[in-house]
Amino acid sequence: SGDEQVRDAAPERDRSTAATGAGASRKHHGAGHHARRRAAPFHRCGLPFACLLAAILFAGRAALAQGVVTDLVSSGMPAEELSEIQLLRFAVIGAAVPIARGMQLDPGDIIESAETGKGIELTCPPDTNSQYRFEGLFRVMMAGVTDDGGCAFELLAGRVDVLTDADTQVDSGGVVLGTEGTQYALSVARAAGGEVSREVVVFDGTVTIRTPAVDSRLQAGNAVVLASLRATPQERPVARMDVARATRMLVNFDTSRALRADPSLDPNTVRRSLASSHSRVLTASDAQASAARLDLAQTQQGYQLNDAAVSNFNKAGVLNQQGIQEHAIDLSTLNQGLNPRNYEILRQKLPNQIEERRTIRDLRIDPGRLDRVDPDGGAGLVPLAPGAIPAANPEIISTLNARVSDGTATSLDLFELSEAYRALNDVQRADDLAVRAQAVNAVDLRLSQEQLRQLQTSDGDN
């Protein structure tokens, strides 16, 4: 199988080869050149170390992006930690550690999976729509950043499915895919005879592939196999197998998010409805694309997958006053728990209906303290207790407390911090944070209905 092939895969190296692409949104003739220019530190990287060195050398022009583990799945179900997927930190001597949801990645970090049935989603940069998904056997390194602050990954073995509306860059042993706003998959495997082949499948947008042998553009609905870096690419239409594999990946992660939002859902029912909608999008003709996107967005909104729903409503062209009314899109539920990118999309498309988000600083709260708000608007201030950060989840707690201290914490930050302290049995602090999260959510609208219910239940138990 493909998973068996990649166990010992190691990419070929050829400094003279690159494949770059631009999304369908970039129409003018200079799109490919522009994408390559912004990826300049990396398009000549033949070795992972060279890519990492480029990231360090060019850090002055673009702050080093951090990736974050936004989801984990095991046999199609949500997971918080997977021992089968290991993280090896850059510049750390020692054993790899199990991957966990919420972990942050830095340039040079390597993630590897040695077992099928497990999957991971990386979002990079955080709070964007650029998602990199891996399942089965794989090895990948976060190589650094592009000039404009996007993320660059080095796929060493296995397959990555990329879903984005921004710039992305994935390198695989001398082949670099640089795209803007597209959906594609890249896989790399070594055959028994030692030959390394790469396959690119494009579901949305356009990818330009440049090798010493040929220079060509790969449109959505097509795939190409690179038997070697100097071989002529073998192009073919996207096959049923390609659609099935992409659909499975999309459904697994959408189902995971749906079950996190509402654990009472029947997983099989969720999968069937999402599979139908995703498959329809992946196989739709140009004439059917908008209707298919609209159907998928409505299905996703029904499962509180609001970030994905906003993206697909936008692609369907219905985020306008007429579209909202014609398709009965409920903005009050859609505008819940959105990442900053999708919130801004709503704000730009519907400026008179979506209010500007505010944070703790905007509420004029003493940033060094937490307060419990009473119904009359008064506040009994509860200072943050001094002392060492608890041993459990120190990195996450430290990061979130820093946001509280500087006044930039959102309701989602406060929710996560509340849950962290509750896990440490610090009930009083957890309850204080739960109340504050609900108050802040009234203006920033980041929490899902399930998260709000969880906070209300936790606070009500006290």
C-alpha positions as CSV (number, residue, x, y, z in Angstrom):
1,S,0.0,0.0,0.0
2,G,1.0,3.7,-0.2
3,D,1.4,3.7,3.6
4,E,3.9,0.8,3.4
5,Q,5.8,2.5,0.7
6,V,6.6,5.6,2.8
7,R,8.0,3.9,5.8
8,D,11.6,4.3,4.6
9,A,10.9,7.1,2.1
10,A,13.6,9.7,1.7
11,P,13.2,12.5,-0.9
12,E,15.6,12.9,-3.8
13,R,17.5,16.2,-3.9
14,D,17.8,18.4,-6.9
15,R,18.6,22.1,-6.4
16,S,17.7,23.0,-9.9
17,T,14.0,22.0,-9.8
18,A,11.0,23.8,-8.4
19,A,7.2,23.7,-8.9
20,T,5.3,26.8,-8.0
21,G,1.7,27.7,-8.3
22,A,-0.8,30.4,-7.9
23,G,-4.5,30.0,-6.8
24,A,-7.4,30.6,-9.1
25,S,-7.9,34.0,-7.6
26,R,-4.7,35.3,-9.2
27,K,-5.7,36.0,-12.8
28,H,-2.9,38.1,-14.3
29,H,0.0,36.6,-16.2
30,G,2.6,37.4,-13.5
31,A,1.0,35.1,-10.9
32,G,3.5,32.3,-11.0
33,H,6.4,34.7,-10.9
34,H,5.0,36.6,-8.0
35,A,4.5,33.4,-6.0
36,R,8.0,32.3,-6.7
37,R,9.4,35.7,-5.8
38,R,7.8,35.7,-2.4
39,A,9.0,32.1,-1.7
40,A,12.5,33.1,-2.8
41,P,14.4,31.9,0.4
42,F,13.0,28.4,-0.2
43,H,12.6,27.6,-3.8
44,R,16.2,26.5,-4.1
45,C,16.3,24.5,-0.9
46,G,17.5,21.0,-1.7
47,L,17.9,19.9,1.9
48,P,15.7,20.4,5.0
49,F,18.6,22.1,6.8
50,A,19.0,24.5,3.9
51,C,15.4,25.5,4.2
52,L,15.7,26.0,7.9
53,L,18.8,28.1,7.5
54,A,16.9,30.2,5.0
55,A,14.1,30.7,7.5
56,I,16.6,31.9,10.1
57,L,18.5,34.2,7.7
58,F,15.3,35.8,6.4
59,A,13.7,36.2,9.8
60,G,14.5,39.9,9.7
61,R,12.1,40.4,6.8
62,A,9.3,38.2,8.1
63,A,8.6,37.2,11.7
64,L,8.9,33.4,12.1
65,A,5.5,31.9,12.0
66,Q,4.3,29.3,14.4
67,G,2.1,26.4,13.5
68,V,-0.4,24.9,15.9
69,V,-1.9,21.5,16.2
70,T,-5.6,22.3,15.8
71,D,-7.0,18.8,15.6
72,L,-6.2,15.2,16.1
73,V,-8.3,12.2,14.9
74,S,-8.0,8.5,15.8
75,S,-10.0,6.0,13.6
76,G,-12.2,9.0,12.6
77,M,-12.9,10.2,16.1
78,P,-11.6,13.3,17.9
79,A,-8.5,12.8,20.1
80,E,-6.6,15.1,22.5
81,E,-3.2,13.3,22.4
82,L,-1.8,10.6,20.1
83,S,1.3,8.6,21.2
84,E,1.5,7.2,17.7
85,I,2.3,10.6,16.2
86,Q,5.6,11.9,17.6
87,L,7.1,15.5,17.7
88,L,10.8,16.0,17.6
89,R,11.7,19.5,18.7
90,F,14.4,21.4,16.8
91,A,17.6,21.9,18.8
92,V,16.5,19.5,21.5
93,I,18.5,16.4,22.2
94,G,16.3,13.6,23.5
95,A,13.3,11.4,22.8
96,A,10.4,12.6,20.7
97,V,7.2,13.4,22.6
98,P,3.6,12.4,21.8
99,I,1.7,15.0,19.8
100,A,-1.2,16.8,21.6
101,R,-3.9,19.2,20.4
102,G,-2.9,22.8,21.0
103,M,0.9,22.2,20.7
104,Q,2.8,24.9,18.9
105,L,5.4,24.2,16.2
106,D,8.5,26.2,15.4
107,P,10.8,26.0,12.3
108,G,12.9,22.9,12.4
109,D,10.3,20.8,14.3
110,I,9.6,17.3,12.8
111,I,6.4,15.3,13.2
112,E,6.3,11.6,12.3
113,S,3.6,9.0,12.4
114,A,4.3,5.3,12.4
115,E,0.8,3.9,12.5
116,T,-2.3,4.1,10.2
117,G,-5.6,5.3,11.4
118,K,-4.3,8.4,13.0
119,G,-4.4,12.0,11.7
120,I,-3.3,15.5,12.5
121,E,-4.3,18.9,11.3
122,L,-1.8,21.8,11.5
123,T,-2.9,25.4,11.1
124,C,-0.2,27.8,10.1
125,P,-0.1,30.6,10.7
126,P,-2.5,30.2,13.6
127,D,-6.0,31.6,13.4
128,T,-6.1,31.4,9.6
129,N,-7.7,29.2,7.0
130,S,-4.4,27.5,6.0
131,Q,-4.7,23.9,7.1
132,Y,-2.3,21.0,6.5
133,R,-3.7,17.6,7.1
134,F,-1.8,14.3,7.4
135,E,-3.1,10.7,8.0
136,G,-1.4,7.3,8.1
137,L,2.3,7.1,7.8
138,F,4.2,10.4,7.2
139,R,7.1,12.5,8.2
140,V,7.1,16.3,7.8
141,M,9.2,19.2,9.0
142,M,8.2,22.8,9.5
143,A,10.8,24.4,7.3
144,G,10.2,28.1,8.1
145,V,8.3,31.0,6.6
146,T,7.8,32.7,3.2
147,D,8.7,36.4,2.8
148,D,5.1,37.4,3.5
149,G,4.8,35.4,6.8
150,G,3.2,32.3,5.4
151,C,4.4,28.8,6.4
152,A,6.7,26.5,4.6
153,F,6.8,22.7,5.2
154,E,9.1,20.0,4.0
155,L,7.2,16.7,3.3
156,L,9.8,14.0,3.8
157,A,7.4,11.0,3.4
158,G,3.7,10.3,3.1
159,R,0.9,12.7,2.0
160,V,-0.3,16.1,2.9
161,D,-3.7,17.6,2.0
162,V,-3.7,21.4,1.9
163,L,-6.8,23.5,2.2
164,T,-6.2,27.3,2.2
165,D,-7.3,30.7,1.0
166,A,-3.8,32.2,1.4
167,D,-0.2,31.5,0.4
168,T,1.2,28.1,1.2
169,Q,4.5,26.4,0.4
170,V,5.3,22.7,0.6
171,D,8.7,21.4,-0.4
172,S,9.5,17.7,-1.1
173,G,13.1,17.0,-2.0
174,G,13.6,19.7,-4.6
175,V,10.0,20.2,-5.7
176,V,8.3,23.2,-4.2
177,L,4.6,23.8,-4.5
178,G,3.8,27.4,-3.8
179,T,0.1,28.2,-4.1
180,E,-2.4,30.9,-3.2
181,G,-6.0,30.0,-2.3
182,T,-6.4,26.4,-3.4
183,Q,-7.0,22.8,-2.4
184,Y,-4.5,20.2,-3.4
185,A,-2.7,17.1,-2.2
186,L,1.0,16.1,-2.4
187,S,2.4,12.6,-1.8
188,V,5.9,11.2,-1.9
189,A,7.0,7.6,-1.7
190,R,10.1,5.5,-2.4
191,A,9.6,2.3,-4.4
192,A,11.3,-1.0,-3.6
193,G,13.9,-0.2,-6.3
194,G,14.8,3.1,-4.7
195,E,13.1,5.4,-7.1
196,V,11.2,8.3,-5.4
197,S,8.0,9.5,-7.0
198,R,5.8,12.4,-6.2
199,E,2.1,12.9,-7.1
200,V,0.2,16.2,-7.0
201,V,-3.6,16.3,-7.2
202,V,-5.3,19.6,-7.6
203,F,-9.0,20.0,-6.6
204,D,-9.2,23.8,-6.7
205,G,-7.1,26.5,-8.2
206,T,-4.0,26.0,-10.4
207,V,-0.5,24.8,-9.8
208,T,2.5,25.5,-12.1
209,I,5.0,22.7,-12.2
210,R,8.5,23.5,-13.3
211,T,11.2,20.8,-13.7
212,P,14.4,20.5,-15.9
213,A,12.3,18.5,-18.3
214,V,9.1,20.5,-18.7
215,D,7.2,23.7,-17.6
216,S,3.4,23.2,-17.3
217,R,0.4,24.3,-15.4
218,L,-1.9,21.9,-13.6
219,Q,-5.5,22.9,-13.4
220,A,-8.1,21.9,-10.9
221,G,-9.5,18.4,-11.8
222,N,-6.1,17.1,-12.8
223,A,-3.2,15.2,-11.3
224,V,0.4,14.7,-12.2
225,V,3.0,12.0,-11.4
226,L,6.7,12.9,-11.2
227,A,8.5,9.6,-11.6
228,S,11.7,11.5,-11.0
229,L,12.9,15.1,-11.0
230,R,14.0,14.9,-14.6
231,A,11.2,12.8,-16.0
232,T,8.4,14.3,-18.1
233,P,5.3,14.7,-15.8
234,Q,2.6,12.2,-16.5
235,E,-0.7,14.1,-16.3
236,R,-4.1,12.5,-15.8
237,P,-7.6,13.5,-14.7
238,V,-8.5,13.3,-11.0
239,A,-9.7,9.8,-10.5
240,R,-12.4,8.3,-8.3
241,M,-9.7,7.1,-5.9
242,D,-8.4,10.7,-5.5
243,V,-11.8,12.0,-4.7
244,A,-12.4,9.2,-2.2
245,R,-9.2,9.8,-0.3
246,A,-9.7,13.6,-0.2
247,T,-13.3,13.1,0.9
248,R,-12.3,10.8,3.7
249,M,-9.7,13.3,5.0
250,L,-12.2,16.2,4.9
251,V,-14.9,14.2,6.5
252,N,-12.7,12.9,9.3
253,F,-11.7,16.4,10.5
254,D,-15.1,18.0,10.0
255,T,-16.7,15.1,12.0
256,S,-14.1,15.6,14.7
257,R,-15.0,19.3,15.0
258,A,-18.7,18.6,14.9
259,L,-18.4,16.0,17.8
260,R,-16.3,18.5,19.8
261,A,-19.1,21.1,19.4
262,D,-21.9,18.6,20.2
263,P,-20.8,15.2,21.6
264,S,-24.4,14.0,21.5
265,L,-24.3,13.7,17.7
266,D,-24.3,10.3,16.0
267,P,-20.9,10.1,14.3
268,N,-22.1,7.9,11.4
269,T,-25.0,10.3,10.6
270,V,-22.5,13.2,10.6
271,R,-20.1,11.4,8.4
272,R,-22.7,10.4,5.8
273,S,-24.1,13.9,5.4
274,L,-20.6,15.5,5.2
275,A,-19.3,12.9,2.8
276,S,-22.2,13.5,0.4
277,S,-21.6,17.3,0.5
278,H,-17.8,17.1,0.2
279,S,-17.9,14.6,-2.6
280,R,-20.3,16.8,-4.5
281,V,-17.9,19.8,-4.3
282,L,-14.9,17.7,-5.4
283,T,-16.7,16.4,-8.5
284,A,-18.8,19.4,-9.4
285,S,-18.5,21.0,-12.9
286,D,-17.9,24.7,-13.1
287,A,-21.6,25.2,-13.6
288,Q,-22.4,23.2,-10.5
289,A,-19.6,24.5,-8.3
290,S,-21.5,27.4,-6.5
291,A,-24.5,25.2,-5.7
292,A,-22.3,22.4,-4.4
293,R,-20.4,24.9,-2.2
294,L,-23.6,26.4,-0.9
295,D,-24.9,22.9,0.1
296,L,-21.6,22.1,1.9
297,A,-21.6,25.4,3.7
298,Q,-25.2,24.9,4.9
299,T,-24.3,21.3,6.1
300,Q,-21.3,22.6,7.9
301,Q,-23.2,25.4,9.6
302,G,-25.7,22.9,10.8
303,Y,-22.9,21.1,12.7
304,Q,-21.4,24.4,14.0
305,L,-18.4,24.2,11.7
306,N,-18.6,28.0,11.2
307,D,-15.1,28.7,10.0
308,A,-15.5,26.1,7.2
309,A,-19.0,27.3,6.5
310,V,-18.0,31.0,6.1
311,S,-15.2,30.0,3.7
312,N,-17.6,28.0,1.5
313,F,-20.4,30.5,1.7
314,N,-17.8,33.0,0.4
315,K,-16.7,30.7,-2.4
316,A,-20.4,30.2,-3.3
317,G,-20.8,33.9,-3.7
318,V,-23.7,34.3,-1.3
319,L,-22.1,36.5,1.4
320,N,-24.2,39.5,0.4
321,Q,-27.5,40.9,1.5
322,Q,-29.4,39.1,-1.3
323,G,-27.7,35.8,-0.7
324,I,-28.3,35.9,3.0
325,Q,-32.0,36.5,2.5
326,E,-32.4,34.1,-0.4
327,H,-30.8,31.2,1.4
328,A,-31.9,32.0,4.9
329,I,-28.4,32.1,6.3
330,D,-28.5,32.7,10.1
331,L,-25.8,35.2,10.8
332,S,-26.4,35.1,14.6
333,T,-25.2,31.4,14.7
334,L,-22.7,31.7,11.8
335,N,-20.8,34.5,13.6
336,Q,-19.9,32.2,16.6
337,G,-16.3,31.2,17.4
338,L,-14.8,32.3,14.1
339,N,-11.1,32.7,13.6
340,P,-10.0,36.3,12.9
341,R,-9.6,35.6,9.1
342,N,-13.2,34.4,8.7
343,Y,-14.5,37.1,11.0
344,E,-12.9,39.7,8.7
345,I,-14.4,38.1,5.7
346,L,-17.9,38.5,7.2
347,R,-17.1,42.1,8.2
348,Q,-16.0,43.0,4.7
349,K,-18.9,41.3,3.0
350,L,-21.6,42.4,5.5
351,P,-20.2,45.6,7.1
352,N,-23.6,46.7,8.3
353,Q,-24.6,43.5,10.0
354,I,-21.4,42.3,11.7
355,E,-20.1,44.4,14.6
356,E,-16.4,45.0,15.3
357,R,-14.9,42.6,17.7
358,R,-13.5,43.7,21.0
359,T,-11.1,42.2,23.6
360,I,-10.5,42.6,27.3
361,R,-8.6,45.9,26.6
362,D,-11.7,47.4,24.9
363,L,-13.9,46.6,27.9
364,R,-11.6,48.8,30.0
365,I,-10.8,46.0,32.4
366,D,-7.7,46.2,34.5
367,P,-5.5,43.9,32.4
368,G,-3.6,42.6,35.5
369,R,-6.8,41.3,37.2
370,L,-9.8,39.1,36.5
371,D,-13.2,40.4,37.5
372,R,-16.6,38.8,38.3
373,V,-19.3,40.9,36.8
374,D,-22.6,41.2,38.6
375,P,-26.0,41.9,36.9
376,D,-25.8,45.6,37.9
377,G,-22.5,46.2,36.1
378,G,-20.4,46.3,39.2
379,A,-17.3,44.2,39.5
380,G,-15.7,42.4,42.4
381,L,-12.1,42.2,41.3
382,V,-10.2,39.0,41.9
383,P,-6.4,39.5,41.3
384,L,-4.4,36.9,39.5
385,A,-2.7,34.9,42.3
386,P,1.1,35.3,42.2
387,G,3.4,32.3,42.1
388,A,4.8,29.7,39.8
389,I,2.9,28.4,36.8
390,P,1.4,25.0,37.7
391,A,3.4,22.0,36.4
392,A,0.6,20.7,34.1
393,N,0.3,22.5,30.7
394,P,2.8,25.2,31.8
395,E,3.4,26.5,28.2
396,I,-0.3,26.9,27.4
397,I,-1.1,28.4,30.8
398,S,1.8,30.8,30.6
399,T,0.9,31.9,27.1
400,L,-2.8,32.5,28.0
401,N,-2.0,34.3,31.2
402,A,0.3,36.6,29.3
403,R,-2.6,37.5,27.0
404,V,-4.8,38.2,30.1
405,S,-2.1,40.4,31.5
406,D,-1.6,42.5,28.4
407,G,-5.3,42.8,27.7
408,T,-5.5,40.9,24.4
409,A,-7.2,37.7,25.7
410,T,-10.4,36.7,23.8
411,S,-13.3,34.7,25.2
412,L,-11.7,31.6,23.6
413,D,-8.4,32.3,25.5
414,L,-10.3,32.6,28.7
415,F,-12.3,29.4,28.1
416,E,-9.1,27.4,27.4
417,L,-7.4,28.9,30.5
418,S,-10.5,28.1,32.6
419,E,-10.4,24.5,31.4
420,A,-6.6,24.3,32.1
421,Y,-7.1,25.4,35.7
422,R,-10.1,23.1,36.2
423,A,-7.9,20.2,35.1
424,L,-5.5,21.3,37.9
425,N,-8.3,21.3,40.4
426,D,-8.0,25.1,40.9
427,V,-11.8,25.5,41.0
428,Q,-12.0,29.1,42.2
429,R,-9.7,30.4,39.4
430,A,-11.4,28.2,36.8
431,D,-14.9,29.6,37.8
432,D,-13.6,33.2,37.8
433,L,-12.3,32.6,34.2
434,A,-15.5,30.9,33.2
435,V,-17.6,33.9,34.2
436,R,-15.2,36.3,32.5
437,A,-15.2,34.2,29.3
438,Q,-19.0,34.5,29.1
439,A,-18.9,38.3,29.6
440,V,-16.2,38.8,26.9
441,N,-18.0,36.5,24.5
442,A,-21.0,38.8,24.6
443,V,-18.8,41.2,22.5
444,D,-16.4,39.0,20.6
445,L,-18.7,36.0,19.9
446,R,-15.9,33.5,19.6
447,L,-17.3,30.6,21.7
448,S,-19.5,27.8,20.2
449,Q,-22.8,27.0,21.8
450,E,-21.3,23.8,23.3
451,Q,-18.4,25.8,24.9
452,L,-20.9,28.3,26.4
453,R,-23.0,25.4,27.8
454,Q,-19.8,23.9,29.3
455,L,-18.9,27.2,30.9
456,Q,-22.4,27.7,32.3
457,T,-22.6,24.2,33.6
458,S,-19.1,24.5,35.3
459,D,-20.0,27.9,36.9
460,G,-23.4,26.6,37.9
461,D,-22.0,23.7,39.8
462,N,-20.1,26.0,42.2
